[in-house]
């Protein structure tokens, strides 16, 4: 059986088990599990289990309800509501248990109802708009964040703090470059993840993504990374001369 079919069948099996329990109100696939056309051999299962009022503590304390479907090889509780778990056949899942009244206060991408009780309101499987209508930061703010992260990171590098430098230059600064990408290139696909801009970035912005090997070259190449990011910014935006000069001065110094 191919992995995609196994994932879909596992979702259906969990939904059927919950339906028979009498304890659940809904089983909602979220993330790539809700968009079945994106499931592939490297996907995991993301889902919400919505139980009747008062039953959440029991479902969080004991995962026997999930092992009725398939034994778990490993699991751990990573949030107050949720778990990461590996079934014994290699299917990995991330899930959370909620009561219906909690859903409007939780940020999540639109879900797909695999199963629901008749009394469950299907509108609850869609996120509250306050979580998905995140305002885009002004270009001046994004540009300022990239430049100052480069500057601080290079300072850390010259102080001998290479790990901290790598975080500032190749992580924090690059995260803001990713947010600037939409101002430089029209996305190829309208399937952005509202909670993780890294997801599907290469498919959405192939032009900007082509520079990522230069922006993220590795722990020992922070000078090259900062130089490449600054050059990209300078090619597409009005970089304040004072910050450009300050960063270039650090780039000209030998790193320890």
N, C-alpha and C positions, 0 to 999 in steps of 0.2 A: 504494500500500500504506500502511495507517495505521501510525503509529509503534509502537503496541503489538505488532502482528503482526511488524513488522520486528525488534523487540527479541527476541521469542521465537524467531524464525527464526535470528537471529544466535547466540543461545545454543546452539541445536541444531547449527548449523554448526560452531561452535567445538568442541563436544563430539565431533562426528563426526570432525573433523580430528585431534583428540587421540587418539581411539580408533584411527585408522589409523596414527598415528605409531609406536606400540609403546613410546613413552617414558613414557606417562602411566598413572596408576592411577585417577584420578578427575577429574571436572570438576563443581564444586559451585557453584551459584548461591547467593548470600547477599544479605542486605538485602532490598530490594523485589523484586529479581530472583528471590528464592525464593518470594515470595508473589505469584504472577502476577496475582491480582485487583487488586493495587495498581499495576501497571504502567500508565503513561499516557504522553502525548506529552512529558512533562517528566522522565521517568525516565531514569536511566542504568543501565548494566549493572555489577553488582558480582559478582565471582566469584573462586573459588580454583581454581588448577590444581595438582593433586597429581601430582608426577612420581616416578619410581622413584629409589631411593637413589643419590646421586652425580650426578644429572642437573640438580639445581637451578641450580648455577652457570651452566651452558650456557643454560638457559631464561631466566635473569635477564639474562645478558650480551647475548643476541641475541633480539629479538622476531620473528624471521622466522617462527616457528611460528604466531604470531598473524596476520601479514600474509598467510599462505597462505589465510586465510579472506577477508580484505578488506584493501586497503591502508590504512595509517595516515597521516593528515594531520599528526598531532602526537603525541608521547609524551614523558614524562619520568619518571624513577625518583624517587618521593617517599619511599620507605622502603627499608630493606635488602632487603625481600622483594617490594615492590610498585611499581605504576605507575599513572599516570593517562594515558589515551590517548583520542584522537579519531579515529575512522575517517573515511575521506574522504567518506562519505555522511551525516555528522553524528551518528552514534551515539557517545556518550561512554561510557567504561568506566573503572572502577577495579578493579584486580585484584592478586592476589598469588600467588606461586609457592612451594609448600612441598613438603617430603617428608613422608610419612605420619606419621613419628615426631614431627614438630613440632606437629601439630594439637592434641593435648591441652593444650599449653602456650600456646595462642593464644586471646585473647578474641574471640568473634564471635557474632553472632546465629544462630539455627538455620538451617541451609542445606538446599537442595533438590538432590539428586543428579541432574544432567542426564545424565551417563554415568559408568559405573565399570567397571573391570576386575573379573573374577570374584573375584579374591583381595583386593579392597579391602573393608575392614570398614565397612559403612554407618554404624555407630555413630560413626565418626570425623567424620561430617558434622554431628554435633550437638555444641554447645559443652560443655566441661567445666563442671559445675554451679558450680564455684567462681567462674566469671566472671559468671554470671547471677543468683546469689543474693546480690546486693549488699545489705547491711543499710541500712535507711533511717536517716538521721541523726535524732537527737532534735530535737523541735520547739524546745527551748531553744537548741540549737546553730544551727539554721537561722535562728531569729529574731535571735539575737545577731549572726550573720554579716550579715544584711540591715541591721540597725541600725548596726553599726560601719562597714560599707561606705558607707552614707549619710553618716555623720559624717565619715569620712576624705575621701570624695569632695567634700563641701561645703567642707572645709578646703582641698583642692586648688583648687577653683573660686575661692575667695576669694584664693588665692595667685596667681591668674592662670594656673593649669594646667588649662585647660578640657578638653583631650584626656584627661588622666589622670582628671579628675572624671567625664567621660562614661563612661569604662570602669568606674569604681567604682560609679556610680549606675545607669547604664542597661544595664550588662552584668553585673557581678559580683552586685550586689544583686538584679537581676531574675532571674538564674539561681537564686538561693535562693528567690525568690518562686515560681518555677515548681515547685520541690520542695515548697513549702508548699501548693500548690494542692490536692493530694489530701486535705488536712485540712479544706478549705473546701468542696469540691465533689466529688461522686461522678463519676468518669470515665464518659463516655458509651460509650467503647469500650475493650476490654481488649487493646489492641495497642501497648502502650508499647515504645519502643526502649530496651533496657537500657543502651545506651551514649550516648544522646543524648536528653535529656528534652525538647528543643525540638521533636523530630519529632512531627508530628500533634497538637501541643498544642492548636491551635484547635479541632480536631474532638473531642478528648477532654475539654477543660475550657472550653466556650464561655463560661461565666459569668465566669471569671477572665480569659479571653482578651479579653473585651470591654474590660478595663482597660488592655490593652497599649499602645494609642495614648497613654494618659496616662503610662504607665511609661517608654515609649521615644519621647519626642516629638522628640528630635534634639539635635545638638551645642550649640545655643544656648539650650536650655531645661532645663538641669539643675535649676534651682530648682523649676520646675513638676513635673519628674519626681520629685524627692525628696519634695516635698510630697504628691504623689498616692500614692506608695508608703507613706509614713508613715501617711497617712489610711487606706489599705487595711489595713495591719497593725493599726492601732488599732481598726478595726471588727471584726476577727476574732480577735485574740489579746491576751493580757495584756502590753502593752508596758511594760517597766520605766520608771517615771517619770523617773528620772535621765537615761536615754538620750534619752527623748522631749524633755525640756527642753533638753538639749544640742543636739539636732538642730534644734529649733524656734528656738533662739537664732541658729544659723547661717542658717536660712531667713529670718530677719527682717533680716539684713544685706544690703546691696546688693552684688551681684556686680560685679566689675570689668568 
